[in-house]
Amino acid sequence: MASQQERQGLDAKARQGETVVPGGTGGKRLEAQEHFAEGRSRGGQGRSEQLGHEGYQELGSKGGQTRKEQLGHEGYQEMGKKGGLSTMDGSGGERVAEEGIEIDESRFRTKNK
């Protein structure tokens, strides 16, 4: 535990925007950075510990499978084409429109609202 004087020095650095606690980015006070770091270390770990490593991985894979089931095999492939065209400058949909690339959205089972 840091002494009161050390904590004041760390707090002054934090107020200047410096990260003084590992994982405490974004906090403008020492105490805030400590809370951020504590929350980050506990947040994802809780669910991971509840399900175990294999269960947590399985949970992550289910999200993509559900979308694939909604769109069907062909629709999922078409959606992947559009996603592969995305860049830092714009989405795949924007690039499709700009470059006139053919994406057959009729193959999607679900429609955009």
SEVO-330391 format. One record per residue: residue in one letter; x negated, y negated, z of N, C-alpha, C, O, CB in turn. Coordinates in steps of 0.02 Angstrom, whole numbers, plus 50000, padded with zeros to 5 digits. Glycine has a CB too. Example, Ala and Ser with C-alpha at 12.3 -4.5 7.8 and 13.67 -1.06 7.14 Angstrom:
2
A493405028450390493855022550390493405016550390492885016650423494355022450452/S493585011250354493165005350357493554999850394493304994350402492965003050286/
% end
This chain:
113
M499585005950000500005000050000499564993850000499084993450039500485000050061/A499704989149958499314983049952499474978350010500034978150035499444979549884/S498964974550031499074969650085499514963950059499624963249999498384966950111/Q499754959950106500194954350088499834949550039500134947049992500414950450151/Q499194948450052498804943850009498724946849939498784943249889498114942450041/E498584953349935498514956649869499174956349831499194955149771498284963949878/R499724957549867500394957449836500544950449808500834949849754500934959549886/Q500354945249845500464938449821500074937049758500324933849712500274933249876/G499454939549755499044938749695499344942449635499354939849580498334941249708/L499574948549647499894952449594500544949149571500694949049511500034959649617/D500924946349619501544942949602501404936849558501774935449512501924940949666/A500874933249574500684927349534500514929349463500714926049415500094923549566/K500144934849455499984937349388500614939449350500684938149290499484943349393/A501074942749386501704944949355502114938949331502414939249277502114949149404/R502114933549369502484927549350502194924349287502544920749251502484922449407/Q501554925649274501234923049213501344927749153501094926449099500484922049225/G501724933149165501884937649110501434943749105501504947649058501854934049046/E500994944549152500524950249150500864956349183501214955749233499864948549187/T500744962249154501004968349184500504970649236499924972149221501114973849130/V500734970949298500284972749354500454979649383500084982149425500324967449408/V501014982549361501214989249384501284993649322501664991749277501874988949426/P500954999349318501035003749260501775005549250502095007949297500615010149268/G502035004449190502735005849176503195000249196503805000949190502945012049210/G502934994649220503344989249245503404983449196503484977749217503084986749309/T503354984849132503374979449082504044975849084504564978949096503254982249012/G504034969449072504644965549068504814961849132505234957349131505204969849049/G504514963749188504684960549251504274954249262503674954149249504574965349308/K504604948949286504254942649299504064941849372503814936649393504694936749278/R504184947149412503974947249481503694954149496503874959049463504564945549529/L503254954549544502964960949563503504965949583503494971649562502464959949622/E503974963649623504514968049646504924970649587505114976549586504964964349695/A505074966349538505454968449480505074973749440505364978649418505614962449435/Q504424972749432504014977549395504004984249431504024989549399503304974949386/E503984984049497503994990349536504654994049525504665000149518503884988949611/H505204990349523505864993349512505914996249441506175001749432506424988249524/F505664992549391505664995049322505275001549318505515006449288505364989849274/A504685001649347504255007549344504595013449378504565019149353503575006149376/E504905012249434505245017649471505835020349431505935026449428505485015149539/G506215015949401506785018049360506585022049299506905026949282507195012049339/R506045019949267505805023549207505555030449226505655035249189505245019549173/S505225030949283504945037449301505495042349322505405048349316504435036649358/R506055039749346506585044249368507115045449315507415050849314506905041449429/G507255040549272507815040949226507855047249185508325051149193507795035149181/G507385048349141507405054149098507225060549133507455065949114506945053149040/Q506825060049185506615066049220507195069649254507215075749257506085064349271/G507675065849279508235068949314508605073849271508735079449291508705063649339/R508785071749211509155076149165508725081949142508965087649137509405072149105/S508095080549129507635085749107507555091049162507535097049147506955082749089/E507505088849224507425093549279508065097549289508025103449307507245089849344/Q508645094549278509275098049287509355103749237509555109249255509865093249281/L509185102249174509295107149121508705111749109508775117149080509455103549057/G508115109849132507515113549115507275111649046507645108549008507645121149120/H506675113449029506365111448966506765113948905506915110048860505645114048961/E506945120348905507295123248847507995120148840508205118648784507345130848855/G508335119248896509005116348893509005109248868509455107148831509325116648961/Y508495105448887508445098448866508305098148791508585093848757507885094848905/Q507885102548765507745102748694508375104748655508525101948603507165107648678/E508745109648681509355111948648509865106348645510215105548595509645118148685/L509915102548698510385096848700510225091948645510685089248613510355093448769/G509585090548634509385085948581509535088448512509705084548467508655084448587/S509485094948501509615097648434510355097948418510545097948359509315104648428/K510785098048469511505098548457511785092348423512265092748385511865099648522/G511495086448437511745080348406511715080548331512205078848297511355074348432/G511155082548303511085083048231511515088548202511775087748146510365084348213/Q511595094048237512015099448212512735097348207513075099048158511945105648258/T512975093648255513675091348254513795087048193514305087848159513845087548319/R513345082348179513425078048121513405082048057513775080648010512875072648120/K512975087148055512935091347995513595095147985513825095947928512355096348002/E513895097348040514535100848034515085096148009515525098247972514735103848102/Q515065089848030515565084948008515515083547934516015083247899515495078448048/L514895082747910514785080647841514755086547793514865085647733514145076747835/G514615092447818514515098147774513805098047747513445093047753515015098047716/H513595103647719512905104347696512725099247643512205095947648512785111347669/E513145098447592512985093847537512985086647561512535082747543513485094647480/G513465084747601513505077947627512915076247670512665070647669514145076947665/Y512695081047709512115079947753511485078847712511065074647729512025085947801/Q511425082547657510845081647612510865074747579510355071447574510825087147558/E511455072647557511525066047526511355060547576511025055547559512235065047498/M511595061347637511455056447689510695056147702510425050747714511835058147754/G510365061847700509645062147709509265058347655508745055347668509405069247711/K509525058547594509215054747539509215047347555508715043847546509575056147472/K509785044947578509855037847594509395036047652509075030747651510585036147611/G509355040247702508925038947759508195038847740507805034947768509035044147813/G508005043047693507315043247671507105037147632506505035847624507205049247629/L507585033347609507445027247571507365021147615507175015747591507985026047520/S507515021747679507475015947723506745013947734506295018147735507815017447791/T506645007447742505975004747754506024999847813506564998847841505695001147691/M505464996847831505464991847883505854985647861506104981847903504744989847903/D505904984547796506234978547769506994979347764507344974347765505954976947702/G507244985447759507964986247752508174993447758507764998047760508184983447687/S508834994447762509105001147769509105004747702509005001647650509815000847797/G509215011247705509245015147644509825013047600509775013047539509315022547660/G510385011147632510975008847594510825002547554511055001747497511555007547640/E510444997947584510254991747549509804993347490509874990447436509904986847597/R509334997947500508864999647446509225003247390509065002247331508295004047473/V509715007447407510115010847356510465005747312510475006347251510635015647389/A510755000647344511114995447307510644991347264510804989847206511494990847355/E510054989547291509574985447254509294989047193509244986147139509014983347300/E509114995347202508764998947149509235003147106509015006247058508245003347179/G509865003347124510345007047083510265014547087510405018147039510295004847012/I510025017047144509925024247153510605027447165511025024747201509445025647213/E510715033247135511355036847141511375041047205510955045347215511465041347079/I511855039647247512005043647306512745045447301513165041047300511835039847374/D512895051847299513575054147290513915054647358513905059847390513595061047254/E514225049047380514545048947446515205052847447515485053947500514665041747467/S515445054847389516055058947387515925065847417516395069547434516325059547315/R515295067647423515115074147452515155073947528515135079247559514425076147429/F515205068047558515285067447630515995069547648516465067447614515125060247655/R516075073547699516755075447720517095069747758517695068547750516735081647764/T516715066147799516995060547836516835054147799516305053647768516725060247909/K517275049347801517185043047765517035037547814517255037747872517805041347723/N516655032447792516535026547833517175022647838517555022047790515965022147804/K517305019947897517925016047906517795008847891518255004747896518205016747977/
% end
